[in-house]
């Protein structure tokens, strides 16, 4: 479910009616755009390398400083049961690579998560209302919409040239300028 842009906002930009394109159709397009943009932004997600559960407290060890705050809702994936799911984080100010959450379950000894799991800020709440991120999601959503609806998947540009690769590598490059202050440079280092 989209969190940055609504289907009605995208519908207004596209100038299409709800009888022609349903909310679920437009939400799929917005989800695609958010899935492209949000992981590139600061404090959105981090990898979880190790987990353990002791006395109904789950410990999540991250590969980078997670930058989550106490009380934020975080979605954990790829860590297995009972760790996967949405949890309210509790942060230890002493260790930026560790956060905890309450999970009622039997104790689980510390184990590595291979491949690494992810901890993602729920609902991208940090960027709701941020005009730069909203505009990047809208621009990307328009490109995805046009690519899906253009005959043969090819869009004709203003100069009448056919552009079949609008969803290629250059898609993110077109909006990276307005996202500049929010880009997580750690995602660019492999």
N, C-alpha and C positions, 0 to 999 in steps of 0.2 A: 504494500500500500504506500503510495507516494507520501512524502512528508514535507517536501520543500515547495512544490507547485501542485495545485489542484487541477482536476480535469476541467473544471469550468474556466480557470485561468488560461489553460492551453487552448481550450475551445474558442475563447475570445480572441486570442492571438491568431489562431488559424482561420477564424471566421467561418466555422462549420457549426451545424446544428446538432443537437443531441439525438434527433431522429436519424441522422445520417451516421454519426459515430458515437457509440455509447460511452459512458463513463469508464466501463471496464476496458474497452479498447484503448482509450486515451491513457488510462492509468498504467496499462502495460508499457506504453511508450515512455511515460514519465519514469516508471521504475527502471527501464533500460537506461535512461539518461542519468538518473541518480546513481545507478550502479556503476556507471562510468566515472562520474565526477566525484562523488563523495569519498571513495577510498583514497583519492589523491590529496585530500585536504587534511590539515593538521588536526590532531586529537580525535580523529574519527575511528581508527582501528589500530590494533596492534596484534602481533602474533603471540600465542600462548605456547610456551615451550614445555612447562611442567605443571602438574596439578597434584594436589593432595587434599584429603578431607579428614579433619580431626575434630571430634566433639561438635559435629554439625556446623563446622566452619570450613568452607572450601578456600584453598589457597591457589591463586593463579599467578604463575611466574612468567613474566613477559620478556621478549627478546629486546625490546626498546622501552624507554621510559613511557609508561602508558598515558600519563596526563589526565586520567580520570579523577573526578572529585567525589568526595563522600556523598552518598545519596543518589548519584546518577544511576540510571538504568542502563545496563550493558547486556548485549546479546552475545552469548558464548556458543560457538559452533566448532565442530571438529574435535572436541575433547572427550567425547563419549558420555555415557550415562554415569552418574546423575549430574554431571557438570554442565552439559548443554542446556540452553534455555536462557530466559531473561532473568537477570538477577540485579539486586540493588547492591552497589559496590560500597565497600568500606576500605579506606586507603590508609596505609601506614606512612606517615611523613618521612620516616627514616629510610625507606626502600622504594625508590620510584619504579622498580621492576616487579613489584608484588602488590596485588590487591586481594581482598577477601570478600566473600559473600556467604550468607547463611543458607545452608542446604541441609535439610534433615535427611540423614542417611547414615548407614554404618561407616565406620572409618575406612579410608582407602589410603594405602601407603603412597608416598611420593612416586610419581612415574612421569617419564618423558612422554610428550605427545608427538608422535611421528606419523605423518607430517604434522607440522605445527597447527594448532587450532587458531581461532581468531576470537578476539574480544572487540565488539563493535558498539559504539555509542548508540543506544536505542533511539530510533526515530530521527537521527541526525539533528537532535534538538539544538545543538550548538549553532547551526546555520539557518534555522527557521527565521525568516524575516531579514536575512542578509541579502541586500539587493544584488550584489555581485554574483552570489551563488544562485539566487533565483533566476537571474538573467542567463547564466551559463546553462542551467537546466532547461530553461525555455528554448534557447537557441538550439541546444542539442536535441531536444524533443521535436522541434520543428523539422530538423534534418532527418530524424528517424521517421517521422510521420511522412514526409515527402518521399523518402526512399521506399517506404512500404506502399504508398499509394500511386507512385509514378509508374507508368506503363513500362514493363520490363525492368523495373528497378532503376531506371536511368532518368535523371533530372536534367532538363535543359536550362543552362545558365542564361543570364541576361544577354550575353554575347552570342547566344544560340549554339554554344558548344555543349555537347552531351558530357555529363560528368557522372560516370558510373561508380566512382569510388568515393562518394561523399561520406560514407561511413567508415572509411579507412583510417589510417594513422593520423591523418590531418584533422580529423574531427575534433579531437581534444585540443590540438594546437590552435584551432580557431577561437577557443574560449579561454585558453590558458592565460592570456593577457589580463583579462578581468579577474581571474582567480589568483593572480600572482601573489598577493599578500597572504593568501590562505593555503598555498601549496605546501605540502609536507615534503621537504627536501630529502628526508630519509627514505621515501618511497622511490627516489630516483637512483639510489645507490644499491647495487646488488650485492 
